[in-house]
Amino acid sequence: MAGTKKTAPVAVMGDFEDPDALLKAAEKIANAGYTAFDIYTPYPVHGLDRAMKLPKTKLSFFSLLGGLAGFFTALLMIWWTGAVDYKLNIGGKPLFAFQFAVPITFELTVLFCALTTFAVMLVLSKLPKWYSPYQHDKGFQRAVDDLFVVAIPASDPRFILEDAKRLLENVGAKNVRVVED
């Protein structure tokens, strides 16, 4: 037929209403070898990252680097302006003293840490996303209100359509469906 667009499965999704059942399901899905699955919840669920076997985030490392960059930038800036570029002997005080550098050093440490954390968080989260293939799915839309939704994307290395559907049904998901592009 001319003009007929062939659609491919993007993911298999299933709904949960109980966060405890969701945690058990997440652990079973991770144990089954799925690594790219995701869970959408209306509020944070304690222990979900552990159940999904997610690796620890690298965000804290980058935050530390940002804070250290702010700390050393402040010290270098104060030393350069006071002791090298614009020497003023005021009341016999030293040209550079760490005690007088504490406020601006603290402020730049916090500022650089916050800006680095924000920028790296956006990069690691792959934000902003202007489109999601799930956005028209009714269950996915309810995930912001009162429903927990598990999605196993077709991009997962272990993804086989029938196996993913069967797994979600076996772990207790309701309304198991295939989302197509």
C-alpha positions, -999 to +999 in steps of 0.1 A: +000+000+000+015+034-009+018+059+019+016+034+047+042+041+073+057+010+090+061+015+127+087-001+149+084-008+186+102+018+207+096+001+241+074-022+262+057-004+291+039-017+322+021+001+350+024-004+388+003+012+415+023+000+445+058+013+451+068-019+470+057-041+441+076-017+418+109-022+438+106-060+436+098-057+398+128-034+392+151-059+410+138-088+389+141-069+356+177-059+365+185-096+374+170-107+341+199-088+324+181-056+312+204-025+317+187+003+298+152+001+314+138+031+331+111+038+357+089+069+358+074+078+392+052+106+405+075+110+435+110+097+445+110+060+456+137+052+482+159+023+471+148+023+434+183+031+422+197+002+442+170-022+429+177-011+393+214-017+399+223+018+387+260+028+390+269+057+413+268+091+398+299+110+388+282+143+397+298+147+431+333+144+416+326+172+391+311+193+419+343+189+439+364+199+409+342+230+404+346+239+441+384+235+440+385+256+408+366+283+426+388+281+456+421+284+437+407+310+413+398+332+443+432+328+459+450+334+427+429+365+419+434+380+454+471+372+454+476+386+419+457+419+425+471+425+460+507+413+458+517+415+422+496+438+400+485+466+424+507+467+455+493+489+482+509+490+516+479+499+539+487+502+576+517+479+573+496+449+565+510+422+543+503+424+506+486+390+507+472+374+538+449+343+537+427+356+566+415+385+545+408+362+515+384+339+533+351+356+524+357+359+486+374+324+486+343+309+502+319+327+478+338+317+447+341+281+459+303+279+464+296+297+431+319+275+410+306+244+427+270+253+421+275+263+384+296+232+377+270+209+394+242+225+374+260+223+340+272+187+346+238+176+358+222+188+325+249+170+305+247+137+324+208+138+323+210+146+285+188+176+291+170+194+276+150+168+258+124+183+235+107+150+225+101+117+240+087+087+221+066+080+252+049+114+255+016+103+239+013+071+259-016+075+285+002+055+312+033+076+308+013+107+311-002+094+344+033+088+358+034+125+370+002+120+390-005+086+405+011+058+385+045+041+384+056+031+348+083+008+338+097+011+303+121-014+286+133+003+255+140-014+222+176+000+225+184-024+254+209-050+243+188-078+257+155-066+242+133-091+225+097-079+222+079-110+234+104-117+262+101-081+275+063-083+275+063-116+292+088-104+319+067-073+327+036-095+330+054-120+352+067-093+376+031-080+381+028-051+357-007-040+347-016-028+312+015-041+295+017-025+261+040-019+232+048+017+224+055+024+187+071+054+171 
